[in-house]
Amino acid sequence: MARTAKPKTLSDELRAALLRDKRNLAEIARACGLDKSQLSRFARGERDLLLTTATPLARELGLWLRRS
């Protein structure tokens, strides 16, 4: 029986986009108006982001948020 992959979460997608981006976290945080330490904790998987924080980050990383 084939196993289905677990759908990626918004946090998974954002973390993957952070890894693909050529800029460092400080540059990304500054560009989207976030605190670098908050973004760093999120990137390490120590915390999640609120939608109000994830939205500008997604835009900065070229991702689209949509309801499914």
N, C-alpha and C positions, 0 to 999 in steps of 0.2 A: 504494500500500500504506500502510495506517495505521501510524503509529509509536506504540508504547506508551510511556507515561511511566515513567521510572525510579522504582521504589518509594522512598518517603521512608524515611530511616534514623531511628533513635531520636534521634540528634543533631540531625537536621533538624527533627524534631517539637518537640524541647525548645527549640531556638533560636527557632522560630516562636512557641511559647508565651511565651517570654521577651519577644518583641517585642509581643505582644498584651497582656501584663500591664501594668497601670497603675502598678505600683510600680517603683522604681529597683532596680538590681542589689544594692545594699547591703541594702535591705530584704528582698529575696527571699533573699539569702544568709543573712542573720541568721535569718529565719523557718525555714529548713531546715537550719541548722547547718553551712553551708559557708563557706569562706573567700571573701571578695569578689573577691580577685585571681584565684583559681582560676575562679570563675564568670565573671568578666570575660574571661579568656583563652578560655574555652569559647565564650562568646557571640560573640567576634570570629573564631572558627573556628581559633584557634591551637592548640587541643588538644581532645582528647575527654575524656569522663568515664568513670570506671569504673562498673560497674553499681551498686556500693554507694554511689556518689555520685549517680548519675542517679536512683535510686529515690526518695530524699527530695525531690529537686528536682521530679520528675514529680508526686509527691503534692501538693506545695505549689502546683503550677501546675494542678492538677485533671486530670491525665492518668492513664490506667490503663496499666500495663505488662502485656503478655501475651506468651506464647510463641506463635509462629506455626508 
